[in-house]
Amino acid sequence: MEFSERLQALRKQAGLSQEKLAEACGVSRQAVSKWEAGQSQPDMDKLVLLSKLFGISLDELVKGKADAGPREFRFGLPVYHYEYKSKHTIFGIPLFHVNVGWGRPYVAKGILAIGNVSVGAISLGIIACGGLCFGVLALGLLGFAGAALGLIALGGLAVGGMAFGGMAVGAVAFGGLAAGKYAVGGAAFASDVAVGGLASARLAFVVRDSGGTLLYVGSRRIPIENAAQARVWIEQVYPHIWKPLLRFLTAFVQYGGSHLRA
């Protein structure tokens, strides 16, 4: 039996149309038709893919067996792969690169990159790296993901210069559990200033359920009624603190009961 006949028999045994097999291989239906007509041969990578799809060895696919006899058909999971790379480049880097699929970590590299693993100025992928990143795991200047690491990070787990997440770790951290130099959260732990239902820091502002805020400085406990009082304390200890950061921290002291608790 010739390869073309063997391929056609395997496809029919799997209950696949030429269109479905073409989709699984990432080729056109016409290409599959030519393979089965003996007008062309698949490339080596397609032969390997076909052998995996049909659950047989590459040798068996290409050479067949003298007397295969009845056998159980083993059809693997469909394999999908799609890649597109724009012809336009900037400093040799594609303007747009898409490389996605199942079965292996397809990598996309471009100004705009979309892939299983993506690297780009704007990056979207399971693992995304670059400038502005979106993914399950994001590593970049601005990261938005289930787990994000970046200069500014937003995610379930966020680590960065400024981190916002369920669990946030950063120079400035905001989250359910926040840790950093400055931290705001349900539970906040910081080296300098912390604001939260539970807070620990050099200046620890504990927002009470009953309303109001208590400032803990060492062993001292000082009632804080508004943001103005909080600003005085923070500026007294940290006179060079960045003013927008100061306003951010004291906003949660003034309105802590409504902002930090449902």
N, C-alpha and C positions, 0 to 999 in steps of 0.2 A: 504494500500500500504506500503510495506516495505521500509526502508531507501534506500536500494540499487536501488530499482525500481524508487523511487522518485528522487534520484540523477541523474539517467540516463535520466529520463523525463525532468528534469530541464536543464541538459546539452544540450539535443537535442532541447529543446525549445529556448535555447540561440543561437543555431546554432554553437555550439562548438564541435570540435573533442576531443577525449580523450587526444591527444597530447597537444592541446591548453589549456585545463583545467589543465592538469598536469603542464604545464609551468607557468600558473597563480598561481598555488598553491605551486610551488617550489618542486614538486615531480616527480617521473618517470611515464611514461604512464602505466607501469605495475601496479603501485600502484592504479591508478584510475580504471583500469580494475578490480582489486581485490575488490575495494569498490563496484563497480556496480554489481559484481558477488556475493556479500555477503560473500566473503572469508575473508575480514578484514574490520575494521572500522577506519575512520580517527581519528587522535588525536584531542584533544579539540581545539588546536590552529588552526588546519586545518578546523574543523567544523565552528569555528567563521569566518574564512576566506571565506569559501564557502557561509555562510549566507550573508556576505557582497557582495560577487560577484554576487549572484543571487537576492540581494535586498529583502530578506525575513528574518524573525526573526529566531533565532537559534531554538526556540521551534517548529516553523513551519517546519524547515528543518529536524529536528530529528523525531518529532512525527507526522507531517502532520496534515491534517484536515479531519474530517469525510466526509464533502462534500464541497470541496474547490470551485467547480463550475468554470466557466470561469473567468479568472482574467487577468489583464494586466501584462505582464512580465516586470520586472525591473532588468536589468542587469547592475551592477556597472562597473566602470572603471577597467580594468585588473590590478591586483596587482602583482608586480614583487619584488622578494627578492632573493638575492644570497649571500651566506656566505661561505667562505673558511678560515680555520685556520690551519696553518702548525703544524705538530706534534713536530717539533724541536723548542726548546725554549732557551732563554738566561735569566738566573735569573727568570725563570717562565714566561717570556714575549714571546709570539709567535714570531718567526722570520718573519712570513708573515701572515697578517690578512686582508681579504677582507670582507666587510659587507656593501652591497649596496642594495637599494630598494626604492620603492615608498610608501608613506602613513605614514611613521614615520621616526624619525631621527635615522637610524641604525648607531651604533658606532663601529668603528674598532680600536683596540688597538694592536700594534705590533711594532717590530723594523721597518718594512716597513708596513705602514697601509694605506688602501684605503677604504673609506667609505663615507656615507653622512656626518658623523662627524668622523674625523680621528685623532688619537693621536699616534705619533710615532717618532722615530729618523728621518725617512723620511716619510712624511705625505702628502697624496693627498685626498682632499675631498671638499665638499661645504664649510664646516668649518674645517680647518686643524690646528692642534696644535702640536708643538714638535720642533725638531731641524731644518731640512730643510722642509719647508712647501709650498705646492702649493694648491690654492683653490680660491673660491670666497671671503672668509674671511680667512686670515692666521694669526696665532699667534705663533711665534717661534723665534729661534735665527736668522734664515734666512727665511724671508717671501716673497713670490711672489704671488700676488693675486690682485683682484679688489680692495680690501681694505686689507692692510697688516700692521701688528704690529710686530716689531721684533728688534733685535739688528741691523740687516741690513734689511731694508724693501724696497720692490719694488712693486709699484702698482698704480692704479688710484688715490687712497688715501693711502699714506704711512706715517706711524708714527714709528720712531725708533731712535736708536743711529745715524745710517746713513740712511737717507730716500731719495728715488728717486721715483718721481711720478708726475702725473698731479698736485696734491696738496701734498706737502711734508712738514712734520713737524719733526724736529729732531735736535740733537746736530749739525750734518752736514746735510743740506737739499739741494736737487737739484730738481727743477721742474718748471712747468709753474708758480705756486704760491708756494714759498718756505719760510719757517719760521723756525728759529732756532738760535743757537749760531753763526753758520756760515751758510750763505745761498747764493745760486746761482740760478737765475731763471729769467723768464720774469718779475716777480714782486718778489723781495727778501726783506725779513724783518728779521733782526738779531740783537742780542744784541752786537756782536763784529764786524763782517765783513760781508757785503752784497755786492753782485755783480749782477747787472741786469739792464734791461731797466728802471725799477723803483726800487730804492733801498733805504732802510732806516736802519741805524746802526750807531754805533760809528764811524766806517770807512765805508762809503757808496760809492761804485764805480758805477757810473751810465754810462752805455754803450750807447753811442749816435748813432742814426740811421745814422748820417752823418759821423761817424767814430770817433775813439778816445774815451777816457773815462774821465769823471770828477769825482774827489774825493771830497766828501763833509765831512768835519770834523767840526762839529758844524756849525757856520755860514760861514766858509771858503769854497771856491770853488777852487780846484786846478786841472789844466789840467794834465792828466796822458797819456803819449805817449806809454809806453811799460811796460812789466812785471817787468823789473828791478826796475823801479821807484815805482811800486806798492809794491814790496817786501821790499824796503827800508822803506816805510811808515808802512807797517804791522809789520815788525820786530822791528821798533822803538817803537811802541805801545805795541806789544805782542812779546817780545824777546824770549819767550820759546815756541812759536807755533811749532807744529809738522811739520817738513820739507815737507813730502809728501802732507800734507794739504795745506801748503803755496804754493807749486807748483800747486796744483789743483786750488786754488782760483785765483792765478795770471795768469794762462793760459787763463782764461776767460776775464781777463782785457786786456791782450795782443791781443787776437783774439776774443774779445767779439762780434764784429760786425758779424762775420761769424758763431760763435758757438751758440749764443743766438737768432739769427734771421734767418728765412728762406731766 
